[in-house]
Amino acid sequence: MTSLDLLRTFLAVHRAGSVTAAAQLLDLSQPAVTAQLKTLEKQVGKPLFHRHARGVTTTAAGEDLARRLAGPLDDLTAALGDFVGGKVSLHVGGPAEFMTLKALPALVQLPDTALRVTFGMPEELLDQLANGGLDLVITGTKPRVRGVLSAPLYEEELTLVAADRWYYPDTTGVLGDAPWVAYAEDLPLIRRYWKTVYKTLPPGRAVVVVPDLRAVLAATVAGAGATVLPRYLCENELATGELRELIIRGEGRLPTNTIFLVVRAGAFAEPHIARARDRLMSECASTS
């Protein structure tokens, strides 16, 4: 009778695409994983993987076995964890605003999962990911770190907004003398917007600078000035009329930012990380 350990090892290698990566995730030696695969292949009487220099690819027989195993084996792992009162921990890092409004509402739906969330800048979060401190990272910067994989998760559109006091309906919302509310002194989102739409730098300086886009939103709603925000962050305020979208004629299209989902190579061999990826892609992958 084939043991569950052999099947778990097979599924880890299939998902990771590498014996080495699967061994790290399973906390086994590479020879141990190789020996288990050979044992399983002997038992089923068919080769399950093609070996090559950069890893392995699953054979047709292996793909069929993986399809049969993935759901039941993941369910068994979750059921056992529930039976013994345990939850698997998922460590996720990302920008506070996107995590709060988009990612967390999706991730809290994962069963038997204890979430640990870290907010921070892309560089520090990607370092933690590469060093094993985080399982998943969400970032607006495409990673250039060795040993990680990234995929587009969300496309956010940037929009220019202000409270009603700065809106001039007789000139189709032209920005008057409204000061800027910004995330940083160099007006990063505002500068990006202006260079994309008007091919020049934005005029004026910030009257409020606060390193949290949720606080930028609050100050803008309170009437401090105008700002540029991701549309998903201010869509409720636009719907209620607390903010107005300032329509200023320009030659360029509205700028967008791509949000990436990043993991260590081979991480999807861990069922809880694969489930988190699937949930995020299902719930968050859309255009604002």
Backbone torsions as a table, in degrees:
resi	resn	phi	psi	omega
1	MET	NA	133.2	-178.7
2	THR	-73.0	132.2	-178.2
3	SER	-80.4	154.7	177.2
4	LEU	-63.9	-31.0	179.2
5	ASP	-61.4	-41.7	178.4
6	LEU	-63.9	-41.8	-179.6
7	LEU	-67.8	-39.8	178.7
8	ARG	-64.0	-41.3	178.6
9	THR	-64.9	-44.1	177.9
10	PHE	-57.1	-46.8	-176.9
11	LEU	-66.6	-35.5	177.9
12	ALA	-64.4	-43.4	179.5
13	VAL	-67.3	-40.8	178.4
14	HIS	-58.6	-45.6	-177.7
15	ARG	-73.5	-35.3	-177.5
16	ALA	-81.1	-27.9	-176.9
17	GLY	72.6	16.8	-176.5
18	SER	-160.2	134.3	175.2
19	VAL	-66.4	-40.6	-178.6
20	THR	-62.9	-48.0	-179.4
21	ALA	-63.7	-41.6	179.4
22	ALA	-64.5	-39.6	178.9
23	ALA	-60.8	-40.8	178.3
24	GLN	-64.4	-42.7	-178.8
25	LEU	-69.4	-33.5	-179.2
26	LEU	-87.4	-5.7	-176.3
27	ASP	58.8	45.0	176.5
28	LEU	-123.9	162.8	174.3
29	SER	-77.3	156.2	178.5
30	GLN	-62.2	-42.5	176.4
31	PRO	-60.7	-34.3	179.1
32	ALA	-65.5	-42.9	178.7
33	VAL	-64.8	-43.9	178.9
34	THR	-60.1	-42.9	179.7
35	ALA	-64.0	-39.4	179.2
36	GLN	-66.1	-39.0	178.6
37	LEU	-64.1	-42.7	178.9
38	LYS	-62.8	-39.5	178.1
39	THR	-62.3	-45.2	-179.2
40	LEU	-65.8	-42.9	178.8
41	GLU	-62.1	-35.6	177.3
42	LYS	-66.9	-38.6	-178.9
43	GLN	-69.6	-39.8	-178.6
44	VAL	-85.4	-14.8	176.7
45	GLY	75.0	19.9	-179.2
46	LYS	-144.7	147.6	172.9
47	PRO	-70.8	136.8	-177.6
48	LEU	-104.5	-18.6	-178.4
49	PHE	-139.9	149.6	166.0
50	HIS	-98.8	124.3	179.7
51	ARG	-89.6	138.0	173.7
52	HIS	-147.7	177.7	-169.6
53	ALA	-61.4	-34.0	-174.4
54	ARG	-100.6	10.6	178.9
55	GLY	143.2	-143.6	-179.7
56	VAL	-136.5	154.3	169.6
57	THR	-123.1	146.0	-174.9
58	THR	-81.7	135.4	176.7
59	THR	-73.2	172.0	178.0
60	ALA	-59.8	-41.2	178.0
61	ALA	-64.4	-39.6	178.2
62	GLY	-64.9	-40.4	177.7
63	GLU	-61.4	-40.7	179.2
64	ASP	-64.7	-42.9	178.8
65	LEU	-65.1	-40.6	-179.9
66	ALA	-62.5	-41.5	178.2
67	ARG	-61.8	-39.0	-179.5
68	ARG	-71.9	-33.0	-173.1
69	LEU	-86.6	-36.5	-165.0
70	ALA	-53.3	-55.6	-178.2
71	GLY	-62.4	-55.3	-178.9
72	PRO	-60.3	-40.1	-178.0
73	LEU	-70.6	-39.3	175.8
74	ASP	-64.2	-40.8	178.4
75	ASP	-64.3	-39.5	179.4
76	LEU	-64.7	-42.4	178.1
77	THR	-60.8	-44.6	179.6
78	ALA	-65.9	-40.7	-179.5
79	ALA	-65.0	-40.4	178.6
80	LEU	-64.2	-41.5	177.9
81	GLY	-62.1	-40.1	178.5
82	ASP	-67.2	-38.2	-177.9
83	PHE	-64.2	-40.4	-178.4
84	VAL	-90.1	6.6	176.2
85	GLY	78.1	19.2	-177.2
86	GLY	-105.1	155.6	174.1
87	LYS	-128.2	142.1	176.6
88	VAL	-80.9	140.6	-178.7
89	SER	-91.4	136.4	176.3
90	LEU	-122.0	118.9	-177.9
91	HIS	-104.4	116.5	-173.8
92	VAL	-124.9	138.7	176.3
93	GLY	-125.3	150.9	178.8
94	GLY	176.8	-179.9	177.3
95	PRO	-69.9	140.1	-173.2
96	ALA	-56.6	-41.2	-174.1
97	GLU	-67.3	-50.1	-178.6
98	PHE	-67.9	-39.9	178.6
99	MET	-60.7	-43.8	-176.1
100	THR	-67.2	-45.2	-172.1
101	LEU	-91.8	-27.2	-174.0
102	LYS	-116.5	-53.7	-170.3
103	ALA	-75.0	-47.8	-175.4
104	LEU	-62.1	-42.5	176.7
105	PRO	-58.0	-27.9	176.5
106	ALA	-79.9	-43.8	-173.8
107	LEU	-71.6	-30.2	-179.2
108	VAL	-67.8	-11.5	177.4
109	GLN	-80.8	-10.1	-179.3
110	LEU	-69.0	129.2	179.9
111	PRO	-75.2	148.9	172.2
112	ASP	53.5	39.1	-178.1
113	THR	-128.2	126.5	174.5
114	ALA	-96.6	115.2	-176.1
115	LEU	-88.0	137.6	171.5
116	ARG	-129.1	116.7	-170.6
117	VAL	-114.4	135.5	178.0
118	THR	-122.5	128.1	173.5
119	PHE	-95.9	147.7	178.7
120	GLY	172.8	-178.9	178.1
121	MET	-80.3	153.4	-175.3
122	PRO	-54.1	-43.9	-175.1
123	GLU	-61.6	-46.0	-177.6
124	GLU	-70.5	-35.3	178.7
125	LEU	-69.0	-39.9	178.6
126	LEU	-67.5	-34.1	174.4
127	ASP	-62.6	-43.9	178.5
128	GLN	-64.0	-38.1	177.3
129	LEU	-62.5	-48.8	-178.1
130	ALA	-62.5	-31.1	-179.0
131	ASN	-89.5	3.2	176.8
132	GLY	88.8	4.6	-179.4
133	GLY	-79.2	-21.6	178.9
134	LEU	-128.9	150.9	178.1
135	ASP	-93.3	-36.6	-178.8
136	LEU	-138.3	145.7	173.8
137	VAL	-131.3	137.1	173.8
138	ILE	-111.1	127.2	-173.6
139	THR	-149.1	148.6	175.3
140	GLY	-87.6	4.6	179.0
141	THR	-114.8	125.1	178.6
142	LYS	-65.9	123.5	-173.2
143	PRO	-71.1	144.7	175.2
144	ARG	-118.5	28.0	-175.3
145	VAL	-95.3	135.7	177.8
146	ARG	-67.3	144.2	174.0
147	GLY	83.5	11.0	177.3
148	VAL	-124.9	156.5	178.3
149	LEU	-121.4	143.5	179.8
150	SER	-133.0	153.4	176.4
151	ALA	-144.4	143.0	176.9
152	PRO	-61.0	133.7	-178.8
153	LEU	-111.6	-39.6	-171.9
154	TYR	-155.8	141.6	177.3
155	GLU	-111.8	110.4	-177.7
156	GLU	-98.9	134.3	177.5
157	GLU	-96.0	136.0	178.2
158	LEU	-92.3	139.0	-178.9
159	THR	-137.3	149.0	-178.3
160	LEU	-93.8	122.6	-173.6
161	VAL	-135.7	159.4	175.0
162	ALA	-160.1	163.5	175.0
163	ALA	-71.8	167.2	-173.0
164	ASP	-58.0	-30.7	-176.4
165	ARG	-63.4	-21.5	-179.6
166	TRP	-101.5	7.2	-176.5
167	TYR	-97.2	133.7	-177.4
168	TYR	-119.3	90.0	-173.7
169	PRO	-63.4	-25.9	-179.5
170	ASP	-72.5	-12.4	177.5
171	THR	-124.0	32.4	178.7
172	THR	50.8	42.5	173.1
173	GLY	79.2	21.7	-178.7
174	VAL	-63.0	133.5	178.3
175	LEU	-66.4	122.1	179.0
176	GLY	-88.9	-119.0	-178.3
177	ASP	-100.8	26.5	179.7
178	ALA	-64.3	130.3	174.4
179	PRO	-76.0	169.0	-177.4
180	TRP	-92.4	144.3	166.0
181	VAL	-110.6	125.3	-168.4
182	ALA	-138.1	160.2	177.9
183	TYR	-76.7	-30.8	-179.0
184	ALA	-151.2	164.4	-175.3
185	GLU	-60.2	-31.4	-178.3
186	ASP	-86.5	11.6	173.8
187	LEU	52.1	56.9	-170.4
188	PRO	-58.9	-50.0	-178.7
189	LEU	-72.1	-39.1	179.2
190	ILE	-64.1	-43.8	179.2
191	ARG	-63.5	-41.8	178.0
192	ARG	-60.5	-44.3	179.9
193	TYR	-61.8	-49.0	-175.3
194	TRP	-65.1	-40.7	-178.1
195	LYS	-69.9	-33.0	179.1
196	THR	-74.4	-44.8	-173.7
197	VAL	-85.1	-38.9	-172.6
198	TYR	-115.6	-2.4	177.7
199	LYS	59.2	31.5	179.0
200	THR	-152.0	175.3	178.2
201	LEU	-83.7	151.6	-178.3
202	PRO	-71.5	149.5	176.8
203	PRO	-81.1	158.0	171.6
204	GLY	80.0	-177.6	-179.2
205	ARG	-131.2	168.0	-178.2
206	ALA	-81.8	140.9	172.8
207	VAL	-95.5	-24.2	176.4
208	VAL	-132.4	128.3	174.4
209	VAL	-126.0	121.6	-178.8
210	VAL	-146.2	127.6	-172.1
211	PRO	-81.9	50.7	176.5
212	ASP	-157.1	117.9	-175.6
213	LEU	-64.3	-24.4	176.1
214	ARG	-69.1	-35.7	175.8
215	ALA	-72.3	-35.9	174.5
216	VAL	-60.0	-43.4	177.8
217	LEU	-60.2	-46.8	-178.3
218	ALA	-62.2	-42.7	179.6
219	ALA	-65.9	-36.2	179.8
220	THR	-69.5	-42.3	176.0
221	VAL	-60.2	-36.4	-179.8
222	ALA	-73.4	-6.3	174.7
223	GLY	97.7	14.4	-176.5
224	ALA	-67.5	-28.2	-178.1
225	GLY	165.3	-158.8	179.1
226	ALA	-106.2	160.2	178.5
227	THR	-156.6	172.9	172.6
228	VAL	-116.4	128.4	-177.0
229	LEU	-135.6	155.7	167.7
230	PRO	-61.3	137.9	-175.6
231	ARG	-60.1	-37.6	-178.0
232	TYR	-60.2	-28.1	-175.9
233	LEU	-75.4	-28.8	-174.4
234	CYS	-119.7	13.3	-175.6
235	GLU	-64.3	-33.4	177.6
236	ASN	-67.3	-41.9	-179.7
237	GLU	-68.1	-33.2	174.7
238	LEU	-68.0	-38.3	-179.1
239	ALA	-68.0	-36.3	-178.3
240	THR	-85.5	-11.9	-178.9
241	GLY	89.9	2.1	176.4
242	GLU	-65.1	-27.8	175.3
243	LEU	-126.7	151.8	173.8
244	ARG	-115.6	141.8	173.9
245	GLU	-85.4	119.0	-176.2
246	LEU	-81.8	119.1	-176.7
247	ILE	-97.0	104.4	-179.0
248	ILE	-118.5	128.6	-175.5
249	ARG	-69.0	135.3	176.6
250	GLY	-151.3	175.2	-176.9
251	GLU	-94.1	-22.7	-176.1
252	GLY	-94.1	168.0	175.3
253	ARG	-81.8	160.8	176.5
254	LEU	-63.6	136.2	-177.9
255	PRO	-73.7	155.1	176.3
256	THR	-131.8	158.0	173.3
257	ASN	-121.6	136.9	174.0
258	THR	-93.2	128.0	174.5
259	ILE	-96.3	129.4	-176.6
260	PHE	-108.3	147.1	170.5
261	LEU	-103.1	125.7	-171.3
262	VAL	-125.7	137.7	176.5
263	VAL	-138.7	164.2	170.4
264	ARG	-71.0	147.5	176.3
265	ALA	-57.1	130.4	179.9
266	GLY	87.9	-2.5	-174.7
267	ALA	-66.3	-25.9	-177.6
268	PHE	-71.5	-3.0	170.6
269	ALA	-68.2	-21.3	176.0
270	GLU	-85.2	118.3	-174.4
271	PRO	-56.9	-37.7	-176.6
272	HIS	-69.4	-29.8	176.9
273	ILE	-75.3	-40.2	177.4
274	ALA	-62.2	-41.3	179.1
275	ARG	-65.7	-39.1	178.8
276	ALA	-64.0	-43.8	176.9
277	ARG	-57.6	-48.6	-178.1
278	ASP	-61.6	-40.6	179.9
279	ARG	-64.6	-45.0	-179.7
280	LEU	-64.1	-43.7	-180.0
281	MET	-64.1	-35.3	-179.6
282	SER	-73.5	-41.1	-172.7
283	GLU	-91.3	-28.6	-171.9
284	CYS	-106.7	-23.2	-172.2
285	ALA	-74.5	92.5	177.3
286	SER	-160.0	167.1	178.5
287	THR	-98.7	131.0	-179.3
288	SER	-71.5	NA	NA
